[in-house]
Amino acid sequence: MPAHTDKAFEQDLRLLRDRLLAMSARVEAMIPESVASLTERDSTLAKHVVNADLEVDRLEIEVDELCRRILALRQPAASDLRLITTTLKIVTDLERIGDLTVNIAERALDLNEAPAIGIAIELSQLAQLAQKQVKLALDAFVRSDAEGAQALLAGDARLDALFVKVLNDLMELMMQEPPVVRRATSLVFVAKHLERIGDHAMNVAEMVVYMVRGTDIRHPRARAQPKPT
């Protein structure tokens, strides 16, 4: 981010970025940890993910308070204002990603008590794609890289395609082996949580484009509609 002649303002912005990056790092690590707790049947790791969400929630509150303080005391304009509003949006997506990893970990705690279902490799691949999308979106934010963020939007199709494959495999398994229906249904929810994590990464990428260019690309079809008179 550009330097300011107002040193106090500059310090506030740097503190805000540091807190957001700390939250990002914690959330990003929780994605593979939550899935590993399931695929490796590690309930201790699942409990670690659940506990880690407390730190994510604390950082969300801290970032929100910093944003409100900057808005009240510094009255930012132009690119600085877009940075603050973007941060308020991104921190919400990060907190939601953290919640989704907790949901996965809680499923793991339940599933680890029952015999395993052989779909661990595909779930791991889905988690890797979701984590990659989150990382790329956050890297684009750190670099103020609008082109990188916009290019990321096309990558969501691969994650969606793998999600559909996992879903179809689980549905076929449930038809062939009725006794596994409850466990397979839980894995459907896990796959859906990972797909939603990818959606939140897309939200972050869209906000990066807005932050850098001042262009809202979230709903292009809505913008094409004529305004009501």
Buried (B, 14 or more C-beta within 10 A) or exposed (E): BEEBEEEEBBEBBEBBBEBBBBBBEBBBBBBBBBBBBBBBBBBEBBBBBBEBBEBBBEBBEBBBEBBEEBBEEBEBEEEBBBBBBBBBBBBBBBBBBBBBBBBBBBBBBBBBEEEEBEBBEBBBBBBBBBBBBBBBBBBBBEEBBBEBBBEBBEBBEEBBEBBEBBBEBBEEBBEEEEEBEEBBEBBBEBBBBBBBBBBBBBBBBBBBBBBBBEEEBEEEEEEEEEEEE
